[in-house]
Amino acid sequence: MQFSNSTGLDMGASFSPDGALVAYASDKSGSFEIFVKSIEPAARELQLTNDGNQNLSPAFSPDGRWIGFFTDGKLKK
């Protein structure tokens, strides 16, 4: 299923434990930032980071309350 139509590169998709959300990294702003979006067709995405770092590999915690990711090679939560 296609979940984005970004002008940039979207990668590293991770689904929430309940399957309702997808988190991913996108470079559409010039650097990779983390976004989350519902899998519903008309859902809007929510940008979680906006720091200009290279934020990659988002992953949901087992309970779905947190999203961890790597930024500049360091794990963030």
N, C-alpha and C positions, 0 to 999 in steps of 0.2 A: 504494500500500500504506500502510495506517495503521501508524505505528511508535510512537505514544504514545497514552495515554488520560489525559493530565494534566488537572487542574482549572484550570490556567492556560493562557496563550497560548504555544504552541510554534511557533517560526518559524526561518527561516534555515537549513534543513537542508542539510548538505553530506555527500556520501558519500566514504568513503575511496577511494583509487585502485583497490583490489582489490574494492570494492563490498560488503565485509563489515561495515562500520561506518557509522553515521550520527552526525554531531555536529549539535547544534542548541541554540538559546537558548530558555529557558523562564522565565516570570515567576511560576511557581507558589509561590515562596517570598516574593514581594513585590517582588523586583527581578530583572532578567534575569541568569541564570547559564548557564554552558555545561555541557551534558551530552553524553555519548557512549553509544551503545548498539549492540550487534550487531543485525543484521537478522533473526536467528533469532527465531521467535515467542515463545519463553519467556524470552528474554534480559532481564536486569535492566539498568537504566541506571546509569551512573557519573557522579556530579556532579564536574566538573573545577574549577569555581570556586565560591567561597562568600564573596565579599568585599563583597556589597551594592552593587557598582557595576552599571552598565548594560552588561553584557557581551553583545555581539551579533556576528552575521555570522561564525560559526566557519568555517574552511576548512582542509582538510588540506594538508600539504606534498606535493609530487609523489611523495616516497618513502613517504608515509603515517606517518612517525615523529612528526610534530609537528602541532599544531593551532594556528593563529593566529586571533586574534579582536580585535575592537575593544572597548575599555572606556573609557567617558567620552570617546569620540571619538578615542582613541589606539590604535594598533596594538600588540598584545601577542603574545608567542609563548611 
